[in-house]
Amino acid sequence: ATIMASGAGVMASFSATHGIDYMAALSYLLCGATVDFACRAAPRWRMNAIFLGAVGAAANATKPLALWLIASATGFSFESLEHGLAYPLASHLAFGLGAGITAWGLLALTRKR
């Protein structure tokens, strides 16, 4: 997942509408690394809907958390965090949970019986 996410992050970094976004590559890398780490740390749970939902939520939440840490350490401001961390974090957790459960469903449908 890390290699795929890194490739997607590099491509997302060069958006025609938003210019160069250096944080896109970092956020995709963190997301992929979180998925890889969780699935390697708990291989017996990989086909569990709750586990994959939690992994998806955690992986997707790395983006606002990374932006918040960078903003706190450097003083940079990010548009998505102008009104605080709560809403971006909650929305990323919710959409990541949905993505993880969707991934479980797709894996279950395509798995040979």
Biopython code that builds the backbone (N, CA, C, O; Angstrom):
import numpy as np
from Bio.PDB.StructureBuilder import StructureBuilder

atoms = [
    (1, "ALA", "N", (0.829, -1.193, 0.000)),
    (1, "ALA", "CA", (0.000, 0.000, 0.000)),
    (1, "ALA", "C", (0.871, 1.253, 0.000)),
    (1, "ALA", "O", (0.499, 2.267, -0.591)),
    (2, "THR", "N", (2.025, 1.190, 0.658)),
    (2, "THR", "CA", (2.885, 2.369, 0.727)),
    (2, "THR", "C", (3.395, 2.768, -0.645)),
    (2, "THR", "O", (3.429, 3.954, -0.970)),
    (3, "ILE", "N", (3.791, 1.798, -1.452)),
    (3, "ILE", "CA", (4.316, 2.105, -2.785)),
    (3, "ILE", "C", (3.214, 2.693, -3.664)),
    (3, "ILE", "O", (3.437, 3.690, -4.350)),
    (4, "MET", "N", (2.038, 2.090, -3.648)),
    (4, "MET", "CA", (0.927, 2.606, -4.437)),
    (4, "MET", "C", (0.545, 4.007, -3.970)),
    (4, "MET", "O", (0.342, 4.901, -4.791)),
    (5, "ALA", "N", (0.447, 4.198, -2.667)),
    (5, "ALA", "CA", (0.067, 5.497, -2.121)),
    (5, "ALA", "C", (1.123, 6.556, -2.426)),
    (5, "ALA", "O", (0.785, 7.713, -2.678)),
    (6, "SER", "N", (2.387, 6.174, -2.405)),
    (6, "SER", "CA", (3.455, 7.127, -2.731)),
    (6, "SER", "C", (3.350, 7.590, -4.176)),
    (6, "SER", "O", (3.518, 8.775, -4.465)),
    (7, "GLY", "N", (3.074, 6.664, -5.083)),
    (7, "GLY", "CA", (2.886, 7.025, -6.488)),
    (7, "GLY", "C", (1.704, 7.959, -6.662)),
    (7, "GLY", "O", (1.784, 8.939, -7.403)),
    (8, "ALA", "N", (0.607, 7.658, -5.982)),
    (8, "ALA", "CA", (-0.572, 8.525, -6.056)),
    (8, "ALA", "C", (-0.264, 9.892, -5.458)),
    (8, "ALA", "O", (-0.721, 10.914, -5.971)),
    (9, "GLY", "N", (0.504, 9.913, -4.384)),
    (9, "GLY", "CA", (0.867, 11.178, -3.749)),
    (9, "GLY", "C", (1.720, 12.057, -4.636)),
    (9, "GLY", "O", (1.526, 13.272, -4.686)),
    (10, "VAL", "N", (2.666, 11.449, -5.340)),
    (10, "VAL", "CA", (3.505, 12.222, -6.268)),
    (10, "VAL", "C", (2.642, 12.812, -7.374)),
    (10, "VAL", "O", (2.801, 13.978, -7.736)),
    (11, "MET", "N", (1.731, 12.009, -7.910)),
    (11, "MET", "CA", (0.851, 12.506, -8.967)),
    (11, "MET", "C", (-0.074, 13.604, -8.431)),
    (11, "MET", "O", (-0.324, 14.588, -9.127)),
    (12, "ALA", "N", (-0.577, 13.449, -7.220)),
    (12, "ALA", "CA", (-1.465, 14.447, -6.631)),
    (12, "ALA", "C", (-0.727, 15.737, -6.295)),
    (12, "ALA", "O", (-1.344, 16.798, -6.197)),
    (13, "SER", "N", (0.571, 15.653, -6.120)),
    (13, "SER", "CA", (1.367, 16.837, -5.787)),
    (13, "SER", "C", (1.404, 17.845, -6.927)),
    (13, "SER", "O", (1.628, 19.034, -6.699)),
    (14, "PHE", "N", (1.189, 17.381, -8.136)),
    (14, "PHE", "CA", (1.270, 18.246, -9.307)),
    (14, "PHE", "C", (-0.099, 18.412, -9.938)),
    (14, "PHE", "O", (-0.347, 17.917, -11.038)),
    (15, "SER", "N", (-0.980, 19.101, -9.249)),
    (15, "SER", "CA", (-2.345, 19.317, -9.720)),
    (15, "SER", "C", (-2.408, 20.550, -10.617)),
    (15, "SER", "O", (-1.818, 21.585, -10.307)),
    (16, "ALA", "N", (-3.115, 20.433, -11.708)),
    (16, "ALA", "CA", (-3.254, 21.564, -12.626)),
    (16, "ALA", "C", (-4.078, 22.683, -12.004)),
    (16, "ALA", "O", (-3.881, 23.852, -12.335)),
    (17, "THR", "N", (-4.998, 22.342, -11.109)),
    (17, "THR", "CA", (-5.867, 23.363, -10.525)),
    (17, "THR", "C", (-5.302, 23.995, -9.254)),
    (17, "THR", "O", (-5.625, 25.141, -8.942)),
    (18, "HIS", "N", (-4.470, 23.270, -8.524)),
    (18, "HIS", "CA", (-3.956, 23.791, -7.260)),
    (18, "HIS", "C", (-2.453, 24.052, -7.273)),
    (18, "HIS", "O", (-1.899, 24.447, -6.247)),
    (19, "GLY", "N", (-1.789, 23.848, -8.379)),
    (19, "GLY", "CA", (-0.346, 24.032, -8.418)),
    (19, "GLY", "C", (0.365, 22.891, -7.720)),
    (19, "GLY", "O", (-0.160, 21.780, -7.645)),
    (20, "ILE", "N", (1.545, 23.156, -7.215)),
    (20, "ILE", "CA", (2.326, 22.119, -6.544)),
    (20, "ILE", "C", (1.949, 22.067, -5.068)),
    (20, "ILE", "O", (1.988, 23.082, -4.373)),
    (21, "ASP", "N", (1.588, 20.893, -4.602)),
    (21, "ASP", "CA", (1.202, 20.674, -3.202)),
    (21, "ASP", "C", (2.138, 19.630, -2.613)),
    (21, "ASP", "O", (1.940, 18.428, -2.790)),
    (22, "TYR", "N", (3.152, 20.101, -1.915)),
    (22, "TYR", "CA", (4.152, 19.194, -1.359)),
    (22, "TYR", "C", (3.576, 18.296, -0.266)),
    (22, "TYR", "O", (4.092, 17.204, -0.029)),
    (23, "MET", "N", (2.534, 18.737, 0.387)),
    (23, "MET", "CA", (1.957, 17.954, 1.476)),
    (23, "MET", "C", (1.177, 16.741, 0.969)),
    (23, "MET", "O", (0.977, 15.786, 1.720)),
    (24, "ALA", "N", (0.737, 16.761, -0.279)),
    (24, "ALA", "CA", (-0.027, 15.632, -0.817)),
    (24, "ALA", "C", (0.816, 14.365, -0.806)),
    (24, "ALA", "O", (0.339, 13.302, -0.410)),
    (25, "ALA", "N", (2.064, 14.475, -1.237)),
    (25, "ALA", "CA", (2.932, 13.293, -1.261)),
    (25, "ALA", "C", (3.137, 12.745, 0.145)),
    (25, "ALA", "O", (3.094, 11.532, 0.347)),
    (26, "LEU", "N", (3.356, 13.617, 1.112)),
    (26, "LEU", "CA", (3.554, 13.182, 2.496)),
    (26, "LEU", "C", (2.295, 12.527, 3.048)),
    (26, "LEU", "O", (2.371, 11.490, 3.706)),
    (27, "SER", "N", (1.142, 13.125, 2.785)),
    (27, "SER", "CA", (-0.086, 12.578, 3.349)),
    (27, "SER", "C", (-0.428, 11.204, 2.765)),
    (27, "SER", "O", (-0.889, 10.319, 3.486)),
    (28, "TYR", "N", (-0.205, 11.029, 1.471)),
    (28, "TYR", "CA", (-0.440, 9.712, 0.863)),
    (28, "TYR", "C", (0.552, 8.681, 1.397)),
    (28, "TYR", "O", (0.183, 7.534, 1.651)),
    (29, "LEU", "N", (1.796, 9.084, 1.566)),
    (29, "LEU", "CA", (2.816, 8.181, 2.093)),
    (29, "LEU", "C", (2.454, 7.714, 3.503)),
    (29, "LEU", "O", (2.551, 6.526, 3.810)),
    (30, "LEU", "N", (2.038, 8.644, 4.355)),
    (30, "LEU", "CA", (1.652, 8.285, 5.722)),
    (30, "LEU", "C", (0.445, 7.361, 5.743)),
    (30, "LEU", "O", (0.382, 6.424, 6.539)),
    (31, "CYS", "N", (-0.502, 7.626, 4.873)),
    (31, "CYS", "CA", (-1.703, 6.786, 4.798)),
    (31, "CYS", "C", (-1.342, 5.352, 4.396)),
    (31, "CYS", "O", (-1.779, 4.395, 5.035)),
    (32, "GLY", "N", (-0.551, 5.211, 3.346)),
    (32, "GLY", "CA", (-0.137, 3.881, 2.893)),
    (32, "GLY", "C", (0.700, 3.151, 3.926)),
    (32, "GLY", "O", (0.536, 1.948, 4.132)),
    (33, "ALA", "N", (1.597, 3.880, 4.574)),
    (33, "ALA", "CA", (2.448, 3.261, 5.595)),
    (33, "ALA", "C", (1.617, 2.788, 6.789)),
    (33, "ALA", "O", (1.916, 1.752, 7.382)),
    (34, "THR", "N", (0.587, 3.535, 7.137)),
    (34, "THR", "CA", (-0.287, 3.134, 8.247)),
    (34, "THR", "C", (-1.017, 1.842, 7.916)),
    (34, "THR", "O", (-1.113, 0.950, 8.759)),
    (35, "VAL", "N", (-1.527, 1.737, 6.706)),
    (35, "VAL", "CA", (-2.220, 0.509, 6.282)),
    (35, "VAL", "C", (-1.249, -0.667, 6.291)),
    (35, "VAL", "O", (-1.566, -1.731, 6.822)),
    (36, "ASP", "N", (-0.070, -0.478, 5.706)),
    (36, "ASP", "CA", (0.922, -1.562, 5.671)),
    (36, "ASP", "C", (1.320, -2.003, 7.074)),
    (36, "ASP", "O", (1.372, -3.199, 7.362)),
    (37, "PHE", "N", (1.598, -1.044, 7.942)),
    (37, "PHE", "CA", (2.017, -1.379, 9.302)),
    (37, "PHE", "C", (0.929, -2.159, 10.035)),
    (37, "PHE", "O", (1.208, -3.185, 10.655)),
    (38, "ALA", "N", (-0.308, -1.672, 9.963)),
    (38, "ALA", "CA", (-1.403, -2.326, 10.684)),
    (38, "ALA", "C", (-1.647, -3.740, 10.177)),
    (38, "ALA", "O", (-1.858, -4.657, 10.971)),
    (39, "CYS", "N", (-1.620, -3.922, 8.868)),
    (39, "CYS", "CA", (-1.885, -5.251, 8.305)),
    (39, "CYS", "C", (-0.739, -6.225, 8.559)),
    (39, "CYS", "O", (-0.962, -7.432, 8.654)),
    (40, "ARG", "N", (0.477, -5.715, 8.669)),
    (40, "ARG", "CA", (1.602, -6.595, 9.014)),
    (40, "ARG", "C", (1.641, -6.898, 10.501)),
    (40, "ARG", "O", (2.048, -7.985, 10.910)),
    (41, "ALA", "N", (1.214, -5.929, 11.313)),
    (41, "ALA", "CA", (1.236, -6.122, 12.766)),
    (41, "ALA", "C", (0.138, -7.083, 13.230)),
    (41, "ALA", "O", (0.297, -7.754, 14.250)),
    (42, "ALA", "N", (-0.960, -7.153, 12.499)),
    (42, "ALA", "CA", (-2.079, -8.005, 12.901)),
    (42, "ALA", "C", (-2.601, -8.787, 11.701)),
    (42, "ALA", "O", (-3.721, -8.543, 11.251)),
    (43, "PRO", "N", (-1.808, -9.729, 11.173)),
    (43, "PRO", "CA", (-2.215, -10.427, 9.948)),
    (43, "PRO", "C", (-3.493, -11.252, 10.098)),
    (43, "PRO", "O", (-4.215, -11.440, 9.119)),
    (44, "ARG", "N", (-3.784, -11.742, 11.286)),
    (44, "ARG", "CA", (-4.986, -12.560, 11.465)),
    (44, "ARG", "C", (-6.264, -11.736, 11.387)),
    (44, "ARG", "O", (-7.346, -12.292, 11.198)),
    (45, "TRP", "N", (-6.155, -10.438, 11.527)),
    (45, "TRP", "CA", (-7.329, -9.567, 11.536)),
    (45, "TRP", "C", (-7.620, -8.946, 10.182)),
    (45, "TRP", "O", (-8.597, -8.207, 10.053)),
    (46, "ARG", "N", (-6.817, -9.215, 9.174)),
    (46, "ARG", "CA", (-6.944, -8.542, 7.882)),
    (46, "ARG", "C", (-8.304, -8.696, 7.220)),
    (46, "ARG", "O", (-8.692, -7.829, 6.437)),
    (47, "MET", "N", (-9.027, -9.740, 7.495)),
    (47, "MET", "CA", (-10.342, -9.942, 6.876)),
    (47, "MET", "C", (-11.482, -9.610, 7.838)),
    (47, "MET", "O", (-12.596, -10.104, 7.665)),
    (48, "ASN", "N", (-11.223, -8.792, 8.832)),
    (48, "ASN", "CA", (-12.231, -8.385, 9.792)),
    (48, "ASN", "C", (-12.715, -6.977, 9.442)),
    (48, "ASN", "O", (-11.908, -6.057, 9.307)),
    (49, "ALA", "N", (-14.030, -6.810, 9.295)),
    (49, "ALA", "CA", (-14.592, -5.520, 8.879)),
    (49, "ALA", "C", (-14.278, -4.404, 9.876)),
    (49, "ALA", "O", (-13.950, -3.287, 9.477)),
    (50, "ILE", "N", (-14.378, -4.705, 11.162)),
    (50, "ILE", "CA", (-14.103, -3.683, 12.177)),
    (50, "ILE", "C", (-12.633, -3.277, 12.142)),
    (50, "ILE", "O", (-12.309, -2.093, 12.235)),
    (51, "PHE", "N", (-11.749, -4.256, 12.008)),
    (51, "PHE", "CA", (-10.313, -3.958, 11.934)),
    (51, "PHE", "C", (-10.003, -3.100, 10.711)),
    (51, "PHE", "O", (-9.318, -2.085, 10.827)),
    (52, "LEU", "N", (-10.500, -3.496, 9.542)),
    (52, "LEU", "CA", (-10.212, -2.720, 8.336)),
    (52, "LEU", "C", (-10.856, -1.341, 8.392)),
    (52, "LEU", "O", (-10.299, -0.380, 7.861)),
    (53, "GLY", "N", (-12.006, -1.229, 9.021)),
    (53, "GLY", "CA", (-12.613, 0.088, 9.212)),
    (53, "GLY", "C", (-11.751, 0.971, 10.095)),
    (53, "GLY", "O", (-11.542, 2.148, 9.800)),
    (54, "ALA", "N", (-11.247, 0.388, 11.192)),
    (54, "ALA", "CA", (-10.383, 1.156, 12.105)),
    (54, "ALA", "C", (-9.070, 1.534, 11.434)),
    (54, "ALA", "O", (-8.571, 2.643, 11.627)),
    (55, "VAL", "N", (-8.509, 0.627, 10.651)),
    (55, "VAL", "CA", (-7.262, 0.920, 9.935)),
    (55, "VAL", "C", (-7.502, 2.028, 8.906)),
    (55, "VAL", "O", (-6.690, 2.943, 8.774)),
    (56, "GLY", "N", (-8.603, 1.942, 8.191)),
    (56, "GLY", "CA", (-8.930, 2.986, 7.220)),
    (56, "GLY", "C", (-9.104, 4.340, 7.888)),
    (56, "GLY", "O", (-8.633, 5.358, 7.380)),
    (57, "ALA", "N", (-9.779, 4.346, 9.024)),
    (57, "ALA", "CA", (-9.982, 5.597, 9.759)),
    (57, "ALA", "C", (-8.646, 6.163, 10.245)),
    (57, "ALA", "O", (-8.380, 7.355, 10.090)),
    (58, "ALA", "N", (-7.813, 5.309, 10.829)),
    (58, "ALA", "CA", (-6.513, 5.769, 11.329)),
    (58, "ALA", "C", (-5.628, 6.264, 10.194)),
    (58, "ALA", "O", (-4.967, 7.296, 10.316)),
    (59, "ALA", "N", (-5.618, 5.525, 9.095)),
    (59, "ALA", "CA", (-4.778, 5.906, 7.963)),
    (59, "ALA", "C", (-5.224, 7.241, 7.379)),
    (59, "ALA", "O", (-4.390, 8.094, 7.077)),
    (60, "ASN", "N", (-6.522, 7.426, 7.220)),
    (60, "ASN", "CA", (-7.028, 8.665, 6.641)),
    (60, "ASN", "C", (-6.851, 9.842, 7.593)),
    (60, "ASN", "O", (-6.710, 10.981, 7.149)),
    (61, "ALA", "N", (-6.857, 9.580, 8.888)),
    (61, "ALA", "CA", (-6.678, 10.647, 9.877)),
    (61, "ALA", "C", (-5.232, 11.140, 9.946)),
    (61, "ALA", "O", (-4.968, 12.181, 10.548)),
    (62, "THR", "N", (-4.299, 10.414, 9.341)),
    (62, "THR", "CA", (-2.908, 10.877, 9.383)),
    (62, "THR", "C", (-2.731, 12.198, 8.645)),
    (62, "THR", "O", (-1.827, 12.964, 8.979)),
    (63, "LYS", "N", (-3.569, 12.484, 7.649)),
    (63, "LYS", "CA", (-3.405, 13.743, 6.898)),
    (63, "LYS", "C", (-3.655, 14.969, 7.770)),
    (63, "LYS", "O", (-2.760, 15.805, 7.885)),
    (64, "PRO", "N", (-4.836, 15.121, 8.397)),
    (64, "PRO", "CA", (-5.006, 16.322, 9.218)),
    (64, "PRO", "C", (-4.068, 16.347, 10.426)),
    (64, "PRO", "O", (-3.654, 17.420, 10.865)),
    (65, "LEU", "N", (-3.732, 15.177, 10.964)),
    (65, "LEU", "CA", (-2.808, 15.155, 12.097)),
    (65, "LEU", "C", (-1.416, 15.611, 11.689)),
    (65, "LEU", "O", (-0.764, 16.352, 12.425)),
    (66, "ALA", "N", (-0.957, 15.172, 10.521)),
    (66, "ALA", "CA", (0.363, 15.598, 10.036)),
    (66, "ALA", "C", (0.372, 17.104, 9.760)),
    (66, "ALA", "O", (1.331, 17.791, 10.109)),
    (67, "LEU", "N", (-0.680, 17.611, 9.143)),
    (67, "LEU", "CA", (-0.764, 19.050, 8.885)),
    (67, "LEU", "C", (-0.766, 19.838, 10.186)),
    (67, "LEU", "O", (-0.107, 20.872, 10.296)),
    (68, "TRP", "N", (-1.505, 19.350, 11.162)),
    (68, "TRP", "CA", (-1.576, 20.019, 12.457)),
    (68, "TRP", "C", (-0.214, 20.020, 13.154)),
    (68, "TRP", "O", (0.196, 21.031, 13.724)),
    (69, "LEU", "N", (0.485, 18.881, 13.107)),
    (69, "LEU", "CA", (1.819, 18.823, 13.722)),
    (69, "LEU", "C", (2.796, 19.765, 13.021)),
    (69, "LEU", "O", (3.579, 20.453, 13.675)),
    (70, "ILE", "N", (2.749, 19.793, 11.710)),
    (70, "ILE", "CA", (3.637, 20.689, 10.959)),
    (70, "ILE", "C", (3.295, 22.142, 11.256)),
    (70, "ILE", "O", (4.188, 22.967, 11.451)),
    (71, "ALA", "N", (1.996, 22.458, 11.292)),
    (71, "ALA", "CA", (1.578, 23.831, 11.596)),
    (71, "ALA", "C", (2.002, 24.235, 13.005)),
    (71, "ALA", "O", (2.438, 25.365, 13.226)),
    (72, "SER", "N", (1.873, 23.314, 13.954)),
    (72, "SER", "CA", (2.264, 23.600, 15.336)),
    (72, "SER", "C", (3.769, 23.815, 15.474)),
    (72, "SER", "O", (4.219, 24.680, 16.225)),
    (73, "ALA", "N", (4.535, 23.017, 14.738)),
    (73, "ALA", "CA", (5.997, 23.088, 14.861)),
    (73, "ALA", "C", (6.605, 24.248, 14.075)),
    (73, "ALA", "O", (7.626, 24.803, 14.480)),
    (74, "THR", "N", (5.987, 24.615, 12.962)),
    (74, "THR", "CA", (6.616, 25.599, 12.087)),
    (74, "THR", "C", (5.902, 26.944, 12.025)),
    (74, "THR", "O", (6.496, 27.947, 11.629)),
    (75, "GLY", "N", (4.637, 26.969, 12.414)),
    (75, "GLY", "CA", (3.871, 28.199, 12.305)),
    (75, "GLY", "C", (3.203, 28.378, 10.947)),
    (75, "GLY", "O", (2.501, 29.366, 10.727)),
    (76, "PHE", "N", (3.415, 27.429, 10.030)),
    (76, "PHE", "CA", (2.727, 27.489, 8.740)),
    (76, "PHE", "C", (1.224, 27.400, 8.985)),
    (76, "PHE", "O", (0.782, 26.799, 9.964)),
    (77, "SER", "N", (0.456, 27.993, 8.102)),
    (77, "SER", "CA", (-0.994, 27.849, 8.223)),
    (77, "SER", "C", (-1.501, 27.048, 7.029)),
    (77, "SER", "O", (-1.045, 27.219, 5.899)),
    (78, "PHE", "N", (-2.449, 26.180, 7.312)),
    (78, "PHE", "CA", (-3.072, 25.366, 6.279)),
    (78, "PHE", "C", (-4.553, 25.710, 6.245)),
    (78, "PHE", "O", (-5.209, 25.778, 7.284)),
    (79, "GLU", "N", (-5.066, 25.925, 5.055)),
    (79, "GLU", "CA", (-6.454, 26.344, 4.886)),
    (79, "GLU", "C", (-7.425, 25.370, 5.544)),
    (79, "GLU", "O", (-8.427, 25.789, 6.124)),
    (80, "SER", "N", (-7.139, 24.089, 5.457)),
    (80, "SER", "CA", (-8.060, 23.093, 6.015)),
    (80, "SER", "C", (-8.110, 23.127, 7.541)),
    (80, "SER", "O", (-9.031, 22.573, 8.140)),
    (81, "LEU", "N", (-7.139, 23.765, 8.169)),
    (81, "LEU", "CA", (-7.102, 23.823, 9.634)),
    (81, "LEU", "C", (-7.419, 25.216, 10.180)),
    (81, "LEU", "O", (-7.203, 25.480, 11.363)),
    (82, "GLU", "N", (-7.928, 26.103, 9.328)),
    (82, "GLU", "CA", (-8.203, 27.478, 9.762)),
    (82, "GLU", "C", (-9.187, 27.547, 10.920)),
    (82, "GLU", "O", (-9.103, 28.452, 11.750)),
    (83, "HIS", "N", (-10.111, 26.607, 10.985)),
    (83, "HIS", "CA", (-11.126, 26.631, 12.036)),
    (83, "HIS", "C", (-10.885, 25.546, 13.081)),
    (83, "HIS", "O", (-11.799, 25.181, 13.821)),
    (84, "GLY", "N", (-9.674, 25.036, 13.143)),
    (84, "GLY", "CA", (-9.343, 24.036, 14.142)),
    (84, "GLY", "C", (-9.173, 22.644, 13.558)),
    (84, "GLY", "O", (-9.359, 22.425, 12.361)),
    (85, "LEU", "N", (-8.820, 21.719, 14.417)),
    (85, "LEU", "CA", (-8.525, 20.342, 14.018)),
    (85, "LEU", "C", (-9.749, 19.431, 14.078)),
    (85, "LEU", "O", (-9.796, 18.417, 13.382)),
    (86, "ALA", "N", (-10.738, 19.779, 14.900)),
    (86, "ALA", "CA", (-11.841, 18.852, 15.176)),
    (86, "ALA", "C", (-12.600, 18.406, 13.921)),
    (86, "ALA", "O", (-12.763, 17.206, 13.699)),
    (87, "TYR", "N", (-13.063, 19.345, 13.106)),
    (87, "TYR", "CA", (-13.859, 18.969, 11.933)),
    (87, "TYR", "C", (-13.037, 18.187, 10.904)),
    (87, "TYR", "O", (-13.497, 17.142, 10.446)),
    (88, "PRO", "N", (-11.824, 18.653, 10.517)),
    (88, "PRO", "CA", (-11.045, 17.854, 9.561)),
    (88, "PRO", "C", (-10.732, 16.449, 10.084)),
    (88, "PRO", "O", (-10.779, 15.477, 9.330)),
    (89, "LEU", "N", (-10.419, 16.347, 11.358)),
    (89, "LEU", "CA", (-10.104, 15.033, 11.921)),
    (89, "LEU", "C", (-11.337, 14.136, 11.926)),
    (89, "LEU", "O", (-11.257, 12.968, 11.545)),
    (90, "ALA", "N", (-12.473, 14.673, 12.356)),
    (90, "ALA", "CA", (-13.703, 13.870, 12.399)),
    (90, "ALA", "C", (-14.121, 13.423, 11.001)),
    (90, "ALA", "O", (-14.511, 12.271, 10.810)),
    (91, "SER", "N", (-14.044, 14.317, 10.032)),
    (91, "SER", "CA", (-14.459, 13.937, 8.675)),
    (91, "SER", "C", (-13.499, 12.913, 8.074)),
    (91, "SER", "O", (-13.941, 12.001, 7.376)),
    (92, "HIS", "N", (-12.204, 13.043, 8.327)),
    (92, "HIS", "CA", (-11.249, 12.064, 7.808)),
    (92, "HIS", "C", (-11.435, 10.705, 8.486)),
    (92, "HIS", "O", (-11.317, 9.666, 7.837)),
    (93, "LEU", "N", (-11.726, 10.711, 9.786)),
    (93, "LEU", "CA", (-11.994, 9.446, 10.476)),
    (93, "LEU", "C", (-13.239, 8.771, 9.896)),
    (93, "LEU", "O", (-13.234, 7.566, 9.647)),
    (94, "ALA", "N", (-14.295, 9.542, 9.683)),
    (94, "ALA", "CA", (-15.548, 8.969, 9.182)),
    (94, "ALA", "C", (-15.385, 8.413, 7.771)),
    (94, "ALA", "O", (-15.820, 7.296, 7.491)),
    (95, "PHE", "N", (-14.769, 9.176, 6.889)),
    (95, "PHE", "CA", (-14.606, 8.703, 5.513)),
    (95, "PHE", "C", (-13.609, 7.540, 5.448)),
    (95, "PHE", "O", (-13.772, 6.635, 4.630)),
    (96, "GLY", "N", (-12.591, 7.557, 6.291)),
    (96, "GLY", "CA", (-11.653, 6.435, 6.334)),
    (96, "GLY", "C", (-12.313, 5.166, 6.840)),
    (96, "GLY", "O", (-12.030, 4.073, 6.349)),
    (97, "LEU", "N", (-13.197, 5.310, 7.829)),
    (97, "LEU", "CA", (-13.949, 4.161, 8.337)),
    (97, "LEU", "C", (-14.790, 3.565, 7.223)),
    (97, "LEU", "O", (-14.805, 2.349, 7.029)),
    (98, "GLY", "N", (-15.485, 4.417, 6.497)),
    (98, "GLY", "CA", (-16.302, 3.939, 5.379)),
    (98, "GLY", "C", (-15.471, 3.266, 4.304)),
    (98, "GLY", "O", (-15.878, 2.247, 3.747)),
    (99, "ALA", "N", (-14.311, 3.828, 4.011)),
    (99, "ALA", "CA", (-13.430, 3.236, 2.999)),
    (99, "ALA", "C", (-12.900, 1.882, 3.455)),
    (99, "ALA", "O", (-12.815, 0.947, 2.658)),
    (100, "GLY", "N", (-12.548, 1.774, 4.723)),
    (100, "GLY", "CA", (-12.046, 0.501, 5.239)),
    (100, "GLY", "C", (-13.097, -0.591, 5.201)),
    (100, "GLY", "O", (-12.801, -1.735, 4.855)),
    (101, "ILE", "N", (-14.322, -0.240, 5.555)),
    (101, "ILE", "CA", (-15.404, -1.230, 5.510)),
    (101, "ILE", "C", (-15.738, -1.587, 4.061)),
    (101, "ILE", "O", (-16.042, -2.742, 3.763)),
    (102, "THR", "N", (-15.684, -0.612, 3.167)),
    (102, "THR", "CA", (-15.893, -0.891, 1.742)),
    (102, "THR", "C", (-14.808, -1.822, 1.220)),
    (102, "THR", "O", (-15.093, -2.739, 0.450)),
    (103, "ALA", "N", (-13.565, -1.593, 1.634)),
    (103, "ALA", "CA", (-12.467, -2.470, 1.228)),
    (103, "ALA", "C", (-12.715, -3.896, 1.712)),
    (103, "ALA", "O", (-12.486, -4.855, 0.976)),
    (104, "TRP", "N", (-13.185, -4.033, 2.959)),
    (104, "TRP", "CA", (-13.499, -5.359, 3.478)),
    (104, "TRP", "C", (-14.569, -6.035, 2.616)),
    (104, "TRP", "O", (-14.456, -7.216, 2.289)),
    (105, "GLY", "N", (-15.599, -5.283, 2.255)),
    (105, "GLY", "CA", (-16.667, -5.844, 1.426)),
    (105, "GLY", "C", (-16.165, -6.288, 0.065)),
    (105, "GLY", "O", (-16.540, -7.355, -0.419)),
    (106, "LEU", "N", (-15.321, -5.477, -0.553)),
    (106, "LEU", "CA", (-14.763, -5.852, -1.859)),
    (106, "LEU", "C", (-13.847, -7.064, -1.746)),
    (106, "LEU", "O", (-13.855, -7.937, -2.614)),
    (107, "LEU", "N", (-13.060, -7.117, -0.681)),
    (107, "LEU", "CA", (-12.199, -8.290, -0.475)),
    (107, "LEU", "C", (-13.036, -9.546, -0.268)),
    (107, "LEU", "O", (-12.720, -10.610, -0.801)),
    (108, "ALA", "N", (-14.095, -9.415, 0.505)),
    (108, "ALA", "CA", (-14.960, -10.573, 0.769)),
    (108, "ALA", "C", (-15.643, -11.054, -0.521)),
    (108, "ALA", "O", (-15.812, -12.256, -0.723)),
    (109, "LEU", "N", (-16.029, -10.118, -1.384)),
    (109, "LEU", "CA", (-16.681, -10.503, -2.634)),
    (109, "LEU", "C", (-15.728, -11.188, -3.612)),
    (109, "LEU", "O", (-16.134, -12.076, -4.362)),
    (110, "THR", "N", (-14.483, -10.781, -3.599)),
    (110, "THR", "CA", (-13.526, -11.306, -4.575)),
    (110, "THR", "C", (-12.715, -12.487, -4.046)),
    (110, "THR", "O", (-11.972, -13.109, -4.805)),
    (111, "ARG", "N", (-12.842, -12.796, -2.793)),
    (111, "ARG", "CA", (-12.075, -13.885, -2.199)),
    (111, "ARG", "C", (-12.642, -15.218, -2.637)),
    (111, "ARG", "O", (-13.853, -15.437, -2.606)),
    (112, "LYS", "N", (-11.754, -16.102, -3.043)),
    (112, "LYS", "CA", (-12.190, -17.444, -3.438)),
    (112, "LYS", "C", (-12.640, -18.222, -2.219)),
    (112, "LYS", "O", (-12.036, -18.150, -1.149)),
    (113, "ARG", "N", (-13.689, -18.950, -2.404)),
    (113, "ARG", "CA", (-14.232, -19.742, -1.287)),
    (113, "ARG", "C", (-13.779, -21.151, -1.353)),
    (113, "ARG", "O", (-14.140, -21.957, -0.495)),
]
sb = StructureBuilder()
sb.init_structure("model")
sb.init_model(0)
sb.init_chain("A")
sb.init_seg("    ")
for serial, (resi, resn, name, xyz) in enumerate(atoms, 1):
    if name == "N":
        sb.init_residue(resn, " ", resi, " ")
    sb.init_atom(name, np.array(xyz, "f"), 0.0, 1.0, " ", f" {name:<3s}", serial, name[0])
structure = sb.get_structure()
